[in-house]
């Protein structure tokens, strides 16, 4: 006869019971593995790797109030939050800020954002939402973007226009996080607390222009996808520069512009 008492003692009830609806993002830092391969004795490339890892740590952070936590290993990141309007806003913001910050170091981000049952602790990450987010990144997101599951897109649309602005359609009846929204809405008028984006925009344009001249195959396709997204979303406003294939640009002198999170979300308006 099995010793049921002993089997029950082995069950981690905290772990088993903490399996609930969460928003989950799986992110891949594109080209990071190749960057690591290059570092060897190259101090500048090693510095770039270290700065990228610091950005992941410093941009994301934890927020128990909305269940926001992240796990990072090499070029992979998992972020999860509670299944609430405030948490969805912050996960959009986290994706935006991390992506924009890493673009300052010429690193693209690709991923998937889902909602469903999941467990995320310091020891374990698992669940249906984790698997779906991974599949969105690994099997469907063919450019530097974070694809949304249908359910996440529906949640955002139901929460009103402030949330829906984070959605960008990719032409295949799918949506991704509109992480260039801040650049698209930028105006040059100075305001207290406003981030000036001319310099970081020039830095992004320079990096992507170099990619268009030097990259091949899949890497080139990713640069071309970003070029089209930038020119359609940002440059079309005639405030910040276009990304032109073959352009010869002077390398920027300013350092990277890094932005931080502020835990503020609008009031959700359900429809």
Secondary structure, DSSP 8 states (H G I E B T S, - for coil): ---HHHHHHT--HHHHH--EEEEEEEEEEETHHHHHHHHTT-HHHHHHHHHHHHHHHHHH--BGGGTBEEEEETTEEEEEEESSHHHHHHHHHHHHHHHHHHHTTT-EEEEEEEEEEEEE-SS-EESHHHHHHHHIIIII--SSSEEE-HHHHHHHHHT-HHHHTTEEE-SSS-EEE-TTHHHHT--S---TT----HHHHHHHHHHHHHHHHH--HHHHHHHHHHHHHHHHHTGGGSSS----TT-------S-----------------
